[in-house]
Amino acid sequence: MIVFVDTNVVLDVLAKREPFYKDGFDLWSLAEQRRIDGVISAISFNNSYYLLEKAGPGAGARRAITQALTMDPGV
């Protein structure tokens, strides 16, 4: 099953935003386990970085986006 992951879900996971963090994390985990094919628009990473950076230095924008981009895509 192919699941499109919206920018808001990316933000929920990377910024650990409640109350949606757990659901987003579960979805992300399913993709890592290759139980679903998760796809994310490239612009979602740009938007997420921008919004995390605006949240302040404590948000860890660079670290969060780097971790997300270096995940094994399973290709």
BELGIZI-V882782 format. One record per pair of residues at least 12 apart in sequence whose ideal C-beta (glycine too) atoms are under 10 Angstrom apart, sorted by the first residue. I is the first residue (numbers start at 1). J is the second residue. If there is no record, write none. Layout:
# BELGIZI-V882782
I:J + I:J
This chain:
# BELGIZI-V882782
1:30 + 1:35 + 1:36 + 1:37 + 1:38 + 2:36 + 2:37 + 2:38 + 2:39 + 3:27 + 3:30 + 3:31 + 3:36 + 3:37 + 3:38 + 3:39 + 3:40 + 4:37 + 4:38 + 4:39 + 4:40 + 4:41 + 4:44 + 5:24 + 5:27 + 5:28 + 5:31 + 5:36 + 5:38 + 5:39 + 5:40 + 5:41 + 5:44 + 6:24 + 6:40 + 6:41 + 6:44 + 7:40 + 7:41 + 7:43 + 7:44 + 7:45 + 7:46 + 7:47 + 7:48 + 7:51 + 8:20 + 8:24 + 8:44 + 8:47 + 8:48 + 8:51 + 9:21 + 9:23 + 9:24 + 9:25 + 9:27 + 9:28 + 9:38 + 9:40 + 9:44 + 9:48 + 10:24 + 10:28 + 10:40 + 10:41 + 10:44 + 10:45 + 10:47 + 10:48 + 10:49 + 10:51 + 10:52 + 10:64 + 10:65 + 10:68 + 11:24 + 11:44 + 11:47 + 11:48 + 11:51 + 11:52 + 11:55 + 11:64 + 12:24 + 12:25 + 12:27 + 12:28 + 13:25 + 13:26 + 13:27 + 13:28 + 13:29 + 13:48 + 13:64 + 13:68 + 14:28 + 14:45 + 14:48 + 14:49 + 14:51 + 14:52 + 14:59 + 14:60 + 14:61 + 14:63 + 14:64 + 14:65 + 14:67 + 14:68 + 15:48 + 15:51 + 15:52 + 15:55 + 15:59 + 15:60 + 15:61 + 15:64 + 16:59 + 16:64 + 28:40 + 28:68 + 28:71 + 31:71 + 31:73 + 31:74 + 32:71 + 32:72 + 32:73 + 32:74 + 33:74 + 34:72 + 34:74 + 37:73 + 37:74 + 38:71 + 38:73 + 38:74 + 39:73 + 40:68 + 44:68 + 45:64 + 45:65 + 45:68 + 45:69 + 46:65 + 48:61 + 48:64 + 48:65 + 48:68 + 49:61 + 49:62 + 49:64 + 49:65 + 49:66 + 49:68 + 52:64 + 52:65 + 53:65
